[in-house]
Amino acid sequence: MNKANPTSPSELKTIGFTPFLYCSNQPLFHVCRDVPIADALAQASDLLFLAKSLTVDAAYAQDTHAWAAHYLTAMSKAVVDDVVKVLTRRSVGTKKKAAQPNNT
């Protein structure tokens, strides 16, 4: 198995390129690299569930949780974007490999 090009989606991991929450035009946080994408997507799903709950609370209460929901959605979006980068990079590599002539 080639670690640069995993053969199974279960072996794919985050690349850690995606920043979120900027301060003074610099990213304060990044998605961590080498997290299995299934775990990363499960975490993003949990963050989105919490954000959804907070937005429902905010819709009915004067003491809103809008900023908490904002930060949770920013984190989950960064995780999903990082996973998409992994999957896109993998599909581009697969297409390039398939386009190469067979040297047998």
Sine and cosine of phi, psi and omega as CSV:
sin_phi,cos_phi,sin_psi,cos_psi,sin_omega,cos_omega
0.00,0.00,0.69,-0.72,0.02,-1.00
-1.00,-0.07,0.88,-0.47,-0.03,-1.00
-0.91,0.41,-0.45,0.89,0.02,-1.00
-0.95,0.31,-0.43,0.90,-0.01,-1.00
-0.69,-0.72,0.99,0.14,-0.03,-1.00
-0.85,0.53,0.54,-0.84,-0.04,-1.00
-1.00,0.04,-0.36,0.93,-0.07,-1.00
-0.86,-0.52,0.66,-0.75,0.07,-1.00
-0.84,0.54,-0.46,0.89,0.01,-1.00
-0.93,0.36,-0.26,0.97,0.03,-1.00
-1.00,-0.07,-0.14,0.99,-0.03,-1.00
-0.96,0.29,0.57,-0.82,-0.03,-1.00
-0.72,-0.70,0.35,-0.94,0.04,-1.00
-0.89,0.46,0.44,-0.90,-0.02,-1.00
-0.98,-0.22,-0.25,0.97,0.09,-1.00
0.96,0.28,0.41,0.91,0.00,-1.00
-1.00,0.00,-0.25,0.97,-0.19,-0.98
-1.00,-0.05,0.90,-0.44,0.03,-1.00
-1.00,0.05,0.29,-0.96,0.16,-0.99
-0.43,-0.90,0.35,-0.94,-0.05,-1.00
0.84,0.55,1.00,-0.09,-0.04,-1.00
-1.00,-0.08,0.59,-0.81,0.15,-0.99
-0.76,-0.66,0.81,-0.59,-0.01,-1.00
0.79,0.62,0.71,0.70,0.03,-1.00
0.88,0.47,0.35,0.94,0.08,-1.00
-0.81,-0.59,0.65,-0.76,0.01,-1.00
-0.92,0.39,0.72,-0.69,0.04,-1.00
-1.00,0.10,-0.57,0.82,-0.03,-1.00
-0.73,-0.68,0.38,-0.92,0.13,-0.99
-0.74,-0.68,0.41,-0.91,0.18,-0.98
-0.92,0.40,0.67,-0.74,0.03,-1.00
-0.95,0.31,0.55,-0.83,0.03,-1.00
-1.00,0.03,0.30,-0.95,0.08,-1.00
0.93,0.36,0.40,0.91,0.13,-0.99
-1.00,-0.03,0.78,-0.63,0.05,-1.00
-0.81,0.58,0.70,-0.71,-0.11,-0.99
-0.88,0.47,-0.51,0.86,0.05,-1.00
-0.90,0.44,-0.66,0.75,0.04,-1.00
-0.93,0.38,-0.65,0.76,0.01,-1.00
-0.89,0.45,-0.69,0.72,0.01,-1.00
-0.93,0.37,-0.58,0.82,0.07,-1.00
-0.89,0.45,-0.65,0.76,0.04,-1.00
-0.91,0.41,-0.67,0.74,0.04,-1.00
-0.88,0.48,-0.64,0.77,0.04,-1.00
-0.89,0.46,-0.67,0.74,0.04,-1.00
-0.89,0.45,-0.68,0.73,0.02,-1.00
-0.89,0.46,-0.66,0.75,0.02,-1.00
-0.92,0.39,-0.58,0.81,0.07,-1.00
-0.88,0.48,-0.72,0.70,0.02,-1.00
-0.90,0.44,-0.68,0.74,0.03,-1.00
-0.88,0.47,-0.66,0.75,0.03,-1.00
-0.88,0.48,-0.70,0.72,0.02,-1.00
-0.88,0.47,-0.66,0.75,0.01,-1.00
-0.92,0.39,-0.60,0.80,0.01,-1.00
-0.94,0.34,-0.54,0.84,0.09,-1.00
-0.91,0.42,-0.71,0.70,0.06,-1.00
-0.86,0.51,-0.68,0.73,-0.03,-1.00
-0.90,0.44,-0.55,0.84,-0.01,-1.00
-0.93,0.38,-0.44,0.90,-0.07,-1.00
-0.95,-0.31,-0.13,0.99,-0.09,-1.00
-0.84,-0.55,0.49,-0.87,0.08,-1.00
-0.98,0.20,-0.53,0.85,0.08,-1.00
-0.99,0.12,1.00,0.03,-0.17,-0.98
-0.99,0.12,0.33,-0.94,0.06,-1.00
-0.92,-0.38,0.49,0.87,-0.12,-0.99
-0.88,0.48,-0.65,0.76,-0.01,-1.00
-0.93,0.38,-0.62,0.79,0.05,-1.00
-0.88,0.47,-0.69,0.72,0.03,-1.00
-0.89,0.45,-0.63,0.78,0.03,-1.00
-0.86,0.51,-0.74,0.67,-0.02,-1.00
-0.92,0.39,-0.63,0.77,0.02,-1.00
-0.91,0.42,-0.65,0.76,0.02,-1.00
-0.94,0.34,-0.57,0.82,0.05,-1.00
-0.90,0.44,-0.66,0.75,0.02,-1.00
-0.91,0.41,-0.72,0.70,-0.05,-1.00
-0.93,0.38,-0.59,0.81,0.06,-1.00
-0.89,0.46,-0.67,0.74,0.01,-1.00
-0.89,0.47,-0.66,0.75,0.02,-1.00
-0.89,0.46,-0.75,0.66,0.00,-1.00
-0.88,0.47,-0.69,0.73,0.03,-1.00
-0.87,0.49,-0.63,0.77,0.01,-1.00
-0.91,0.41,-0.66,0.75,0.04,-1.00
-0.90,0.43,-0.65,0.76,0.03,-1.00
-0.88,0.48,-0.63,0.78,0.04,-1.00
-0.88,0.48,-0.64,0.76,0.03,-1.00
-0.90,0.44,-0.74,0.67,-0.04,-1.00
-0.92,0.40,-0.62,0.79,0.02,-1.00
-0.92,0.39,-0.70,0.72,0.02,-1.00
-0.87,0.48,-0.65,0.76,-0.01,-1.00
-0.92,0.40,-0.68,0.73,-0.03,-1.00
-0.93,0.36,-0.57,0.82,0.06,-1.00
-0.91,0.41,-0.69,0.73,0.04,-1.00
-0.89,0.46,-0.63,0.78,0.02,-1.00
-0.92,0.40,-0.66,0.75,0.01,-1.00
-0.91,0.42,-0.67,0.75,0.02,-1.00
-0.89,0.45,-0.67,0.74,-0.01,-1.00
-0.90,0.43,-0.65,0.76,0.00,-1.00
-0.93,0.37,-0.48,0.87,-0.02,-1.00
-0.98,0.19,-0.31,0.95,0.00,-1.00
-0.95,0.32,0.63,-0.77,0.03,-1.00
-0.91,0.40,0.53,-0.85,0.01,-1.00
-0.99,0.16,0.86,-0.51,-0.03,-1.00
-0.99,-0.14,0.88,0.48,0.04,-1.00
-0.96,-0.29,0.00,0.00,0.00,0.00
